[in-house]
Structure formats: C-alpha cells, structure tokens
C-alpha cells in the first residue's frame, strides 16, 4: 500500500504515465502476494508439521515479490528496458507459489 501511495503521489510529477502505470502494477502485485504470504503464515502457524510445499509457497511468493515487483519498480524509475526481461521470472515464481499452495491445501490433513 505504501509503494502504491508513494507512486501515485510522490512520483506523479516525475514519471511519465506509462512509467507510473508500470510502478502501480508492481505495487498491486506486491500487495496481492503480501496477502498470500499472510495466508501462508497463518497456515504455518496452525500446522504441527508444515508441509514442504507450504514452506515453498511462502518462499516463492517472497522471491516473486522481489523479482516481479522489484524489476517493475526499477524499470519505472530508471527506464532501463532490459529490466522488463527479468519481470516474467518473478511471474513464474508467483505461479509456482500458487501451485505449491494448492498442493499444500490438497494434502492438508
């Protein structure tokens, strides 16, 4: 939420509309996956012996936030186009995180 507020207020005058949109996508996905991490933390706290897939999902969400959102923040602030090539790696981490969370839910006892 703070990243989105920072982007829409402090950076509004400094960034182009396109760069601001890129920044806001990074902030939105960071927020979605921060909520997913909260869910993982709750499930880990409830479990006597957490499954490896549940632990993996948390790490994959963290990695996805750093790579996906981080590369979008850096791209919007620096306009270094090659950073856009890194973003899909973070997206793959997000997808793998959701997959690992689904496996953990399927195997939950």
C-alpha positions in Angstrom: 0.0 0.0 0.0 2.8 2.4 0.8 4.5 1.7 -2.5 1.3 2.5 -4.4 0.7 5.7 -2.4 4.3 6.7 -2.9 4.0 6.0 -6.7 0.8 7.9 -7.1 1.7 11.0 -5.0 5.5 11.5 -4.9 6.3 10.2 -8.3 3.3 11.6 -10.2 5.1 14.7 -11.3 8.4 12.9 -12.1 7.3 9.9 -14.1 5.5 9.5 -17.4 2.0 8.0 -17.4 3.5 4.7 -18.7 6.2 4.6 -16.0 3.6 5.3 -13.4 1.4 2.5 -14.7 4.3 0.1 -14.5 5.1 1.2 -10.9 1.4 0.7 -9.9 1.3 -2.8 -11.4 4.4 -3.7 -9.2 2.7 -2.3 -6.1 -0.6 -4.1 -6.9 1.1 -7.5 -7.3 3.2 -6.9 -4.2 0.0 -6.3 -2.2 -1.8 -9.4 -3.6 1.2 -11.6 -2.7 1.7 -9.9 0.7 -1.8 -11.1 1.5 -0.9 -14.6 0.2 2.1 -14.6 2.5 -0.2 -13.7 5.4 -2.3 -16.7 4.5 0.8 -18.9 4.3 1.9 -17.6 7.7 -1.5 -18.4 9.3 -1.4 -21.9 7.8 2.1 -22.5 9.0 1.1 -21.3 12.5 -1.8 -23.7 12.6 0.2 -26.7 11.4 2.0 -29.0 13.8 4.3 -30.2 11.0 4.1 -27.9 8.0 4.4 -29.4 4.6 7.4 -28.7 2.4 5.0 -27.3 -0.3 3.5 -24.8 2.1 7.0 -23.6 3.1 8.0 -23.5 -0.6 4.9 -21.4 -1.5 5.9 -18.8 1.1 9.5 -18.6 -0.3 8.2 -18.5 -3.9 5.9 -15.6 -3.1 8.8 -13.7 -1.5 11.0 -14.4 -4.5 8.2 -13.3 -6.8 7.7 -10.0 -5.0 11.4 -9.2 -5.1 11.9 -10.1 -8.8 8.5 -9.2 -10.3 7.6 -6.1 -8.3 11.2 -5.1 -7.8 12.0 -5.2 -11.5 8.9 -3.2 -12.3 9.8 -0.5 -9.7 13.4 -0.4 -11.1 12.1 -0.2 -14.7 9.7 2.6 -14.0 12.2 4.6 -12.1 15.2 4.1 -14.3 13.7 3.4 -17.8 16.3 0.6 -18.3 14.3 -1.6 -20.7 16.3 -4.8 -20.1 14.7 -4.9 -16.6 11.4 -5.8 -18.3 13.0 -9.1 -19.3 13.5 -10.1 -15.7 9.9 -9.5 -14.7 8.5 -12.8 -16.1 10.9 -14.7 -13.8 9.0 -13.2 -10.9 5.7 -14.1 -12.5 6.8 -17.7 -12.8 7.7 -17.6 -9.1 4.2 -16.3 -8.3 2.6 -19.1 -10.4 4.8 -21.7 -8.8 3.9 -20.3 -5.3 0.2 -20.7 -6.0 0.8 -24.2 -7.3 2.7 -25.1 -4.2 0.0 -23.6 -2.0 -2.6 -25.6 -3.9 -0.6 -28.8 -3.4 -0.3 -28.0 0.3 -4.1 -27.4 0.5 -4.8 -30.7 -1.4 -2.5 -32.6 1.0 -3.7 -30.8 4.2 -4.8 -33.1 7.0 
